[in-house]
Amino acid sequence: MAGSLQDLSGVILGRSKLLEETFCWRWTGARVGKKAYGKMWVGKRNRLVHRVAYEVFRDGKEIRGRQIHHICGNQWCVNPWHMEALTQAEHVKAQGRWELGPKLE
């Protein structure tokens, strides 16, 4: 599997479908559950795609000690601009808060 940031961005974009009504990037690759988070191999680790997308497109490094909140409410969305990195306490308060409209299934 890809390892550089450029390779990872290509994989993420290539396995995502843009939903024009919400601008969510629907992950079309492997998932943890039927309607849950996407997963992908990065080196020898199986990682959650939304975290990798945030790191690749927004932060440039692996996020530790933070949880990623989907402000669109869609776990399968890997659009990094639909996410914010929060502490656990902030994430608990943010649960159920979707700033980008209704949650899709």
OpenMM code with the backbone's topology and positions (N, CA, C; nanometers):
from openmm import Vec3, app, unit

residues = "MET ALA GLY SER LEU GLN ASP LEU SER GLY VAL ILE LEU GLY ARG SER LYS LEU LEU GLU GLU THR PHE CYS TRP ARG TRP THR GLY ALA ARG VAL GLY LYS LYS ALA TYR GLY LYS MET TRP VAL GLY LYS ARG ASN ARG LEU VAL HIS ARG VAL ALA TYR GLU VAL PHE ARG ASP GLY LYS GLU ILE ARG GLY ARG GLN ILE HIS HIS ILE CYS GLY ASN GLN TRP CYS VAL ASN PRO TRP HIS MET GLU ALA LEU THR GLN ALA GLU HIS VAL LYS ALA GLN GLY ARG TRP GLU LEU GLY PRO LYS LEU GLU".split()
positions = [
    Vec3(0.0840, -0.1188, 0.0000),
    Vec3(0.0000, 0.0000, 0.0000),
    Vec3(0.0872, 0.1233, 0.0000),
    Vec3(0.0305, 0.2283, -0.0428),
    Vec3(0.1001, 0.3567, -0.0535),
    Vec3(0.1525, 0.4027, 0.0813),
    Vec3(0.2595, 0.4824, 0.0774),
    Vec3(0.3167, 0.5304, 0.2008),
    Vec3(0.3373, 0.6806, 0.2055),
    Vec3(0.3718, 0.7428, 0.0915),
    Vec3(0.3959, 0.8868, 0.0930),
    Vec3(0.2624, 0.9608, 0.0981),
    Vec3(0.2666, 1.0879, 0.1394),
    Vec3(0.1442, 1.1674, 0.1450),
    Vec3(0.0787, 1.1784, 0.0080),
    Vec3(0.1592, 1.1936, -0.0962),
    Vec3(0.1042, 1.2038, -0.2318),
    Vec3(0.0357, 1.0733, -0.2716),
    Vec3(0.0995, 0.9599, -0.2424),
    Vec3(0.0390, 0.8298, -0.2742),
    Vec3(-0.0920, 0.8114, -0.1984),
    Vec3(-0.0914, 0.8460, -0.0690),
    Vec3(-0.2114, 0.8298, 0.0135),
    Vec3(-0.3242, 0.9195, -0.0354),
    Vec3(-0.2926, 1.0419, -0.0743),
    Vec3(-0.3981, 1.1315, -0.1240),
    Vec3(-0.4605, 1.0736, -0.2511),
    Vec3(-0.3787, 1.0153, -0.3372),
    Vec3(-0.4312, 0.9536, -0.4592),
    Vec3(-0.5212, 0.8353, -0.4309),
    Vec3(-0.4839, 0.7538, -0.3343),
    Vec3(-0.5673, 0.6391, -0.2960),
    Vec3(-0.7002, 0.6879, -0.2400),
    Vec3(-0.6950, 0.7861, -0.1508),
    Vec3(-0.8176, 0.8376, -0.0887),
    Vec3(-0.9102, 0.8983, -0.1941),
    Vec3(-0.8563, 0.9804, -0.2812),
    Vec3(-0.9394, 1.0418, -0.3853),
    Vec3(-0.9920, 0.9378, -0.4837),
    Vec3(-0.9090, 0.8374, -0.5147),
    Vec3(-0.9494, 0.7341, -0.6090),
    Vec3(-1.0561, 0.6393, -0.5567),
    Vec3(-1.0660, 0.6269, -0.4264),
    Vec3(-1.1655, 0.5362, -0.3668),
    Vec3(-1.2797, 0.6119, -0.2999),
    Vec3(-1.2976, 0.7374, -0.3390),
    Vec3(-1.4050, 0.8192, -0.2837),
    Vec3(-1.4939, 0.8685, -0.3963),
    Vec3(-1.6207, 0.8894, -0.3624),
    Vec3(-1.7166, 0.9437, -0.4580),
    Vec3(-1.7733, 1.0721, -0.3994),
    Vec3(-1.7638, 1.1817, -0.4735),
    Vec3(-1.8168, 1.3100, -0.4279),
    Vec3(-1.9683, 1.3088, -0.4361),
    Vec3(-2.0334, 1.3422, -0.3254),
    Vec3(-2.1787, 1.3604, -0.3247),
    Vec3(-2.2056, 1.5102, -0.3368),
    Vec3(-2.2593, 1.5505, -0.4508),
    Vec3(-2.2732, 1.6926, -0.4806),
    Vec3(-2.3659, 1.7660, -0.3851),
    Vec3(-2.4669, 1.6975, -0.3305),
    Vec3(-2.5621, 1.7663, -0.2432),
    Vec3(-2.5023, 1.8027, -0.1068),
    Vec3(-2.3997, 1.7298, -0.0632),
    Vec3(-2.3402, 1.7567, 0.0688),
    Vec3(-2.1905, 1.7859, 0.0617),
    Vec3(-2.1282, 1.7578, -0.0508),
    Vec3(-1.9834, 1.7658, -0.0691),
    Vec3(-1.9089, 1.6644, 0.0180),
    Vec3(-1.9795, 1.5639, 0.0688),
    Vec3(-1.9129, 1.4528, 0.1374),
    Vec3(-1.8373, 1.3715, 0.0333),
    Vec3(-1.7252, 1.3144, 0.0770),
    Vec3(-1.6521, 1.2192, -0.0054),
    Vec3(-1.6868, 1.0812, 0.0497),
    Vec3(-1.7756, 1.0078, -0.0176),
    Vec3(-1.8179, 0.8758, 0.0303),
    Vec3(-1.7071, 0.7749, 0.0007),
    Vec3(-1.6555, 0.7129, 0.1061),
    Vec3(-1.5512, 0.6112, 0.0922),
    Vec3(-1.6126, 0.4879, 0.0295),
    Vec3(-1.5533, 0.4391, -0.0796),
    Vec3(-1.6069, 0.3229, -0.1508),
    Vec3(-1.5217, 0.1984, -0.1288),
    Vec3(-1.4164, 0.2108, -0.0511),
    Vec3(-1.3295, 0.0961, -0.0218),
    Vec3(-1.3805, 0.0177, 0.0980),
    Vec3(-1.2911, -0.0569, 0.1593),
    Vec3(-1.3252, -0.1423, 0.2730),
    Vec3(-1.3741, -0.0592, 0.3912),
    Vec3(-1.4624, -0.1216, 0.4705),
    Vec3(-1.5175, -0.0545, 0.5887),
    Vec3(-1.5061, -0.1438, 0.7108),
    Vec3(-1.5107, -0.0795, 0.8271),
    Vec3(-1.5089, -0.1524, 0.9543),
    Vec3(-1.6410, -0.2257, 0.9724),
    Vec3(-1.7515, -0.1637, 0.9390),
    Vec3(-1.8855, -0.2225, 0.9449),
    Vec3(-1.9625, -0.1777, 0.8224),
    Vec3(-2.0845, -0.2272, 0.8057),
    Vec3(-2.1616, -0.1985, 0.6840),
    Vec3(-2.1806, -0.0490, 0.6590),
    Vec3(-2.2111, 0.0289, 0.7639),
    Vec3(-2.2334, 0.1732, 0.7475),
    Vec3(-2.1305, 0.2545, 0.8250),
    Vec3(-2.0186, 0.1963, 0.8542),
    Vec3(-1.9235, 0.2600, 0.9453),
    Vec3(-1.8010, 0.3147, 0.8729),
    Vec3(-1.6996, 0.3416, 0.9518),
    Vec3(-1.5761, 0.4028, 0.9052),
    Vec3(-1.5046, 0.3189, 0.7996),
    Vec3(-1.4423, 0.3888, 0.7051),
    Vec3(-1.3590, 0.3226, 0.6062),
    Vec3(-1.2256, 0.2841, 0.6675),
    Vec3(-1.1611, 0.1856, 0.6069),
    Vec3(-1.0288, 0.1435, 0.6537),
    Vec3(-0.9395, 0.1188, 0.5337),
    Vec3(-0.8091, 0.1353, 0.5563),
    Vec3(-0.7114, 0.1127, 0.4503),
    Vec3(-0.5777, 0.0756, 0.5124),
    Vec3(-0.4951, 0.0072, 0.4351),
    Vec3(-0.3606, -0.0268, 0.4806),
    Vec3(-0.2678, 0.0906, 0.4522),
    Vec3(-0.1928, 0.1285, 0.5523),
    Vec3(-0.0880, 0.2295, 0.5390),
    Vec3(0.0377, 0.1637, 0.5943),
    Vec3(0.1289, 0.1301, 0.5044),
    Vec3(0.2441, 0.0513, 0.5468),
    Vec3(0.1963, -0.0846, 0.5946),
    Vec3(0.2299, -0.1196, 0.7184),
    Vec3(0.1875, -0.2481, 0.7756),
    Vec3(0.0708, -0.2333, 0.8722),
    Vec3(0.0095, -0.1135, 0.8748),
    Vec3(-0.1002, -0.0873, 0.9679),
    Vec3(-0.2320, -0.0677, 0.8940),
    Vec3(-0.3381, -0.1256, 0.9479),
    Vec3(-0.4724, -0.1038, 0.8977),
    Vec3(-0.5275, 0.0173, 0.9726),
    Vec3(-0.5579, 0.1260, 0.9008),
    Vec3(-0.5950, 0.2523, 0.9641),
    Vec3(-0.7328, 0.2990, 0.9197),
    Vec3(-0.7954, 0.3823, 1.0008),
    Vec3(-0.9228, 0.4433, 0.9659),
    Vec3(-0.8984, 0.5546, 0.8646),
    Vec3(-0.9702, 0.5487, 0.7532),
    Vec3(-0.9440, 0.6391, 0.6412),
    Vec3(-0.9708, 0.7844, 0.6769),
    Vec3(-1.0735, 0.8120, 0.7561),
    Vec3(-1.1024, 0.9518, 0.7873),
    Vec3(-0.9863, 1.0163, 0.8627),
    Vec3(-0.9199, 0.9392, 0.9484),
    Vec3(-0.8038, 0.9930, 1.0201),
    Vec3(-0.6873, 1.0166, 0.9231),
    Vec3(-0.6651, 0.9203, 0.8343),
    Vec3(-0.5577, 0.9342, 0.7359),
    Vec3(-0.5849, 1.0560, 0.6462),
    Vec3(-0.7100, 1.0726, 0.6019),
    Vec3(-0.7459, 1.1858, 0.5154),
    Vec3(-0.7201, 1.3182, 0.5867),
    Vec3(-0.7579, 1.3271, 0.7126),
    Vec3(-0.7344, 1.4506, 0.7882),
    Vec3(-0.5842, 1.4786, 0.7962),
    Vec3(-0.5081, 1.3751, 0.8254),
    Vec3(-0.3631, 1.3909, 0.8384),
    Vec3(-0.2991, 1.4316, 0.7057),
    Vec3(-0.3397, 1.3685, 0.5970),
    Vec3(-0.2789, 1.3924, 0.4658),
    Vec3(-0.3149, 1.5307, 0.4118),
    Vec3(-0.4435, 1.5648, 0.4161),
    Vec3(-0.4890, 1.6874, 0.3515),
    Vec3(-0.4862, 1.8108, 0.4422),
    Vec3(-0.4942, 1.7917, 0.5733),
    Vec3(-0.5061, 1.9073, 0.6626),
    Vec3(-0.3838, 1.9302, 0.7503),
    Vec3(-0.3304, 1.8228, 0.8067),
    Vec3(-0.2317, 1.8399, 0.9132),
    Vec3(-0.0902, 1.8033, 0.8718),
    Vec3(-0.0750, 1.7029, 0.7868),
    Vec3(0.0567, 1.6625, 0.7412),
    Vec3(0.1315, 1.5691, 0.8341),
    Vec3(0.0695, 1.5323, 0.9452),
    Vec3(0.1340, 1.4368, 1.0370),
    Vec3(0.0265, 1.3547, 1.1078),
    Vec3(0.0687, 1.2439, 1.1659),
    Vec3(-0.0255, 1.1566, 1.2353),
    Vec3(-0.0804, 1.2251, 1.3598),
    Vec3(-0.2106, 1.2162, 1.3768),
    Vec3(-0.2775, 1.2792, 1.4907),
    Vec3(-0.2789, 1.1805, 1.6072),
    Vec3(-0.2286, 1.2248, 1.7197),
    Vec3(-0.2299, 1.1419, 1.8402),
    Vec3(-0.2985, 1.2196, 1.9514),
    Vec3(-0.3755, 1.1483, 2.0324),
    Vec3(-0.4412, 1.2107, 2.1460),
    Vec3(-0.5622, 1.2948, 2.1103),
    Vec3(-0.6079, 1.2865, 1.9883),
    Vec3(-0.7263, 1.3611, 1.9439),
    Vec3(-0.8231, 1.2660, 1.8739),
    Vec3(-0.9485, 1.2984, 1.8817),
    Vec3(-1.0507, 1.2239, 1.8101),
    Vec3(-1.0992, 1.3101, 1.6946),
    Vec3(-1.1399, 1.2456, 1.5873),
    Vec3(-1.1873, 1.3180, 1.4696),
    Vec3(-1.3398, 1.3189, 1.4717),
    Vec3(-1.3950, 1.4394, 1.4720),
    Vec3(-1.5402, 1.4581, 1.4704),
    Vec3(-1.5834, 1.4921, 1.3284),
    Vec3(-1.6827, 1.4183, 1.2776),
    Vec3(-1.7400, 1.4459, 1.1457),
    Vec3(-1.8470, 1.5536, 1.1633),
    Vec3(-1.8220, 1.6740, 1.1164),
    Vec3(-1.9217, 1.7791, 1.1318),
    Vec3(-2.0385, 1.7605, 1.0352),
    Vec3(-2.0244, 1.6686, 0.9394),
    Vec3(-2.1347, 1.6335, 0.8504),
    Vec3(-2.2187, 1.5198, 0.9096),
    Vec3(-2.1653, 1.4496, 1.0090),
    Vec3(-2.2381, 1.3404, 1.0734),
    Vec3(-2.2292, 1.2070, 1.0022),
    Vec3(-2.1535, 1.1992, 0.8944),
    Vec3(-2.1460, 1.0759, 0.8154),
    Vec3(-2.0121, 1.0058, 0.8375),
    Vec3(-2.0169, 0.8905, 0.9035),
    Vec3(-1.8946, 0.8181, 0.9375),
    Vec3(-1.8154, 0.7765, 0.8153),
    Vec3(-1.8810, 0.7525, 0.7046),
    Vec3(-1.8133, 0.7076, 0.5828),
    Vec3(-1.7507, 0.8224, 0.5047),
    Vec3(-1.7765, 0.9474, 0.5464),
    Vec3(-1.7221, 1.0644, 0.4763),
    Vec3(-1.5732, 1.0786, 0.5071),
    Vec3(-1.4935, 1.0977, 0.4021),
    Vec3(-1.3492, 1.1166, 0.4201),
    Vec3(-1.3040, 1.2536, 0.3693),
    Vec3(-1.3983, 1.3469, 0.3537),
    Vec3(-1.3641, 1.4840, 0.3173),
    Vec3(-1.3006, 1.5489, 0.4409),
    Vec3(-1.1731, 1.5816, 0.4351),
    Vec3(-1.1047, 1.6327, 0.5541),
    Vec3(-1.1579, 1.7666, 0.6033),
    Vec3(-1.2288, 1.8408, 0.5180),
    Vec3(-1.2858, 1.9684, 0.5599),
    Vec3(-1.4229, 1.9494, 0.6236),
    Vec3(-1.4663, 1.8260, 0.6368),
    Vec3(-1.5876, 1.7913, 0.7107),
    Vec3(-1.5514, 1.7363, 0.8487),
    Vec3(-1.4281, 1.7585, 0.8911),
    Vec3(-1.3789, 1.7009, 1.0168),
    Vec3(-1.3085, 1.8062, 1.1002),
    Vec3(-1.3070, 1.7798, 1.2297),
    Vec3(-1.2267, 1.8607, 1.3208),
    Vec3(-1.1644, 1.7675, 1.4236),
    Vec3(-1.0407, 1.7979, 1.4621),
    Vec3(-0.9685, 1.7182, 1.5624),
    Vec3(-1.0022, 1.7748, 1.6999),
    Vec3(-1.0573, 1.6897, 1.7872),
    Vec3(-1.1028, 1.7323, 1.9190),
    Vec3(-1.0434, 1.6453, 2.0288),
    Vec3(-1.0400, 1.6987, 2.1496),
    Vec3(-1.0077, 1.6152, 2.2650),
    Vec3(-1.1279, 1.5237, 2.2891),
    Vec3(-1.1116, 1.4236, 2.3740),
    Vec3(-1.2230, 1.3334, 2.4029),
    Vec3(-1.3398, 1.4099, 2.4642),
    Vec3(-1.3119, 1.5010, 2.5573),
    Vec3(-1.4190, 1.5786, 2.6218),
    Vec3(-1.4933, 1.6652, 2.5188),
    Vec3(-1.4201, 1.7285, 2.4285),
    Vec3(-1.4830, 1.8096, 2.3243),
    Vec3(-1.5669, 1.7229, 2.2317),
    Vec3(-1.5163, 1.6026, 2.2026),
    Vec3(-1.5873, 1.5129, 2.1113),
    Vec3(-1.7186, 1.4651, 2.1725),
    Vec3(-1.7179, 1.4365, 2.3016),
    Vec3(-1.8405, 1.3945, 2.3704),
    Vec3(-1.9452, 1.5058, 2.3602),
    Vec3(-1.9048, 1.6301, 2.3834),
    Vec3(-1.9971, 1.7437, 2.3740),
    Vec3(-2.0485, 1.7632, 2.2312),
    Vec3(-1.9676, 1.7279, 2.1327),
    Vec3(-2.0037, 1.7494, 1.9922),
    Vec3(-2.0926, 1.6398, 1.9356),
    Vec3(-2.1077, 1.5282, 2.0051),
    Vec3(-2.1891, 1.4183, 1.9534),
    Vec3(-2.3300, 1.4673, 1.9229),
    Vec3(-2.3785, 1.4329, 1.8056),
    Vec3(-2.5112, 1.4740, 1.7627),
    Vec3(-2.5150, 1.6137, 1.7034),
    Vec3(-2.4014, 1.6834, 1.6997),
    Vec3(-2.3948, 1.8176, 1.6412),
    Vec3(-2.3403, 1.8054, 1.4991),
    Vec3(-2.4271, 1.8244, 1.4031),
    Vec3(-2.3870, 1.8180, 1.2637),
    Vec3(-2.4085, 1.9542, 1.2019),
    Vec3(-2.3029, 2.0194, 1.1682),
    Vec3(-2.3083, 2.1572, 1.1227),
    Vec3(-2.3329, 2.1708, 0.9728),
    Vec3(-2.3246, 2.0624, 0.9005),
    Vec3(-2.3341, 2.0714, 0.7538),
    Vec3(-2.4642, 2.0150, 0.7001),
    Vec3(-2.5678, 2.0094, 0.7818),
    Vec3(-2.6958, 1.9607, 0.7345),
    Vec3(-2.7278, 1.8222, 0.7880),
    Vec3(-2.8293, 1.7587, 0.7311),
    Vec3(-2.8753, 1.6293, 0.7829),
    Vec3(-2.7749, 1.5171, 0.7557),
    Vec3(-2.7704, 1.4267, 0.8490),
    Vec3(-2.6855, 1.3075, 0.8354),
    Vec3(-2.7464, 1.2169, 0.7289),
    Vec3(-2.6626, 1.1629, 0.6425),
    Vec3(-2.7078, 1.0714, 0.5376),
    Vec3(-2.6766, 0.9284, 0.5768),
    Vec3(-2.7477, 0.8355, 0.5198),
    Vec3(-2.7199, 0.6924, 0.5438),
    Vec3(-2.6486, 0.6331, 0.4256),
] * unit.nanometer
topology = app.Topology()
chain = topology.addChain("A")
for resn in residues:
    res = topology.addResidue(resn, chain)
    for name in ("N", "CA", "C"):
        topology.addAtom(name, app.Element.getBySymbol(name[0]), res)
